[in-house]
Amino acid sequence: MNKLTRRAAGIGVIGLVLGAAAAFAQSPSANPPVRLRATVEKRDGNTLSVKLAGGQDATVALADNAKVLGIVKTTIADVKVGDYIGISSMPQADGTEKAIHVHIFPEAMRGVAEGHFPWDNRPGSMMTNGTLETTVASNDGQTLTVKYKGNEKKVVVPPDAVIVKYVPADKAELKPGAKIFIAAAQKRADGTLAAGNVSVGLNGLTPPM
């Protein structure tokens, strides 16, 4: 990757950092940001016509300088000690978490929404964002110890958990049929949504968010 490409990728990630931080924080306001999971039906310039996960149609206006990150499927072997990761999971009776999805974040996103907090992937699900401290093979899969803000969580990653990582992408990937996730869409007075950044599943992947 040449210097210009790396710089563009870095700028894109920084934009996503700001949007992700806003969405994770969920600060009270008159018009709070919303998480959007959808399938692209049409793109006309910076305007996306999408079908939301709940079946509703929606229109998303992307900023002229909207940042795009691709999400690709990988394996647990790519999750390394020291990585900054996010894990959506279900709490277990013994105090551990059972992973649904594991996200390997780019280095530029280190520290975004660090912590352990409720998520809306499934009823009762949680999200843990932090640095991978240890990884140990177990009978149930791989057990990860994730450190965040002076605390830690042990998360068992079963063989059926989806593992993904984030890569540079652009608006050309926002084509009909593409699955997208927007961390912080803003509702506008006319009922449309506005967004400054978007994550898109590549190679037919539905972003596991």
Residue pairs with C-beta under 8 A, 6 or more apart in sequence:
1 9
5 168
8 168
9 106
9 168
10 108
11 67
12 67
12 68
12 69
12 168
12 197
13 67
13 69
13 106
13 108
13 109
13 166
14 67
14 108
15 65
15 66
15 67
15 196
15 197
16 67
16 69
16 109
16 183
16 197
16 199
17 108
17 109
17 112
18 196
18 197
19 33
19 67
19 182
19 183
19 184
19 195
19 196
19 197
20 109
20 112
20 113
20 183
20 184
21 112
21 113
22 33
22 183
22 184
23 33
23 35
23 183
23 184
24 112
24 113
24 117
24 127
24 129
24 183
25 113
26 32
26 33
31 186
31 187
33 183
33 184
33 185
33 186
34 184
34 185
34 186
34 187
34 193
35 120
35 181
35 182
35 183
35 184
35 185
35 209
36 50
36 52
36 58
36 60
36 180
36 181
36 182
36 185
36 193
36 195
37 52
37 53
37 179
37 180
37 181
37 207
37 209
38 50
38 51
38 52
38 53
38 58
38 60
38 179
38 180
38 182
39 50
39 51
39 177
39 178
39 179
39 180
40 48
40 49
40 50
40 174
40 175
40 176
40 177
40 178
40 179
40 180
41 49
41 50
41 51
41 57
41 176
42 48
42 49
42 176
43 49
43 171
43 174
43 175
43 176
46 61
46 62
46 63
46 64
46 66
46 171
47 59
47 60
47 61
47 62
48 59
48 60
48 61
48 62
48 174
48 180
49 57
49 58
49 59
50 57
50 58
50 59
50 60
50 180
51 57
51 58
52 58
58 192
58 193
59 191
59 192
59 193
60 182
60 185
60 192
60 193
60 194
60 195
61 188
61 192
61 193
61 194
61 195
62 171
62 194
62 195
62 196
62 198
63 194
63 195
63 196
65 196
66 171
66 195
66 196
66 197
66 198
67 196
67 197
67 198
68 169
68 170
68 171
68 173
68 174
68 197
68 198
68 199
68 200
69 106
69 166
69 167
69 168
69 169
69 197
69 198
69 199
69 200
70 166
70 167
70 168
70 169
70 173
70 199
70 200
70 201
70 202
71 164
71 165
71 166
71 167
71 181
71 199
71 200
71 201
71 202
71 205
71 207
71 208
72 164
72 165
72 167
72 202
72 203
72 205
73 162
73 163
73 164
73 203
73 205
74 104
74 163
74 164
74 165
75 163
76 102
76 141
76 142
76 157
76 161
76 163
78 104
78 163
78 165
79 85
79 102
79 104
79 132
79 135
79 142
79 144
79 157
79 163
80 132
81 132
81 133
81 134
81 135
82 131
82 132
83 104
83 105
83 131
83 132
84 105
84 107
84 109
84 110
84 111
84 129
84 130
84 131
84 132
85 102
85 103
85 104
85 105
85 129
85 130
85 131
85 132
85 144
85 146
86 102
86 103
86 105
86 113
86 127
86 128
86 129
87 97
87 99
87 101
87 102
87 103
87 127
87 128
87 129
87 144
87 146
87 155
87 157
88 99
88 100
88 101
88 119
88 121
88 125
88 126
88 127
88 208
88 209
89 97
89 98
89 99
89 100
89 125
89 126
89 127
89 128
89 155
90 97
90 98
90 100
90 122
90 124
90 125
90 126
91 97
91 124
91 126
92 98
92 156
95 154
96 143
96 153
96 154
96 155
96 156
97 126
97 128
97 153
97 154
97 155
97 156
98 155
98 156
98 158
99 144
99 155
99 156
99 157
99 158
99 161
100 121
100 122
100 125
100 161
100 162
100 208
101 121
101 161
101 162
101 163
101 164
101 208
101 209
102 144
102 157
102 161
102 162
102 163
102 164
103 164
103 165
103 166
103 208
104 163
104 164
104 165
104 166
105 112
105 129
105 166
106 166
109 166
110 131
112 129
113 127
113 129
114 129
114 130
114 148
114 149
115 128
115 129
115 130
115 148
115 149
116 126
116 127
116 128
116 129
116 130
116 148
116 151
116 153
117 126
117 127
118 125
118 126
118 127
119 125
119 126
119 127
121 127
121 208
121 209
128 146
128 148
128 153
128 155
129 148
130 146
130 147
130 148
130 149
130 152
130 153
131 146
131 147
131 148
132 144
132 145
132 146
132 147
133 145
133 146
133 147
133 152
134 144
134 145
135 142
135 143
135 144
135 145
136 142
136 143
137 143
138 156
140 156
140 158
141 156
141 157
141 158
141 159
141 161
142 156
142 157
143 154
143 155
143 156
143 157
144 154
144 155
144 156
144 157
145 152
145 153
145 154
145 155
146 152
146 153
146 154
146 155
157 163
162 208
164 205
164 207
164 208
166 199
167 202
169 200
169 202
173 200
173 202
174 180
174 198
174 200
177 204
178 200
178 201
179 200
179 201
179 204
179 205
179 206
179 207
180 198
180 199
180 200
180 201
180 207
181 198
181 199
181 200
181 207
181 209
182 193
182 195
182 197
182 198
182 199
183 197
183 199
184 195
184 196
184 197
185 193
185 194
185 195
186 193
186 194
186 195
187 193
188 194
199 207
199 209
200 207
201 207
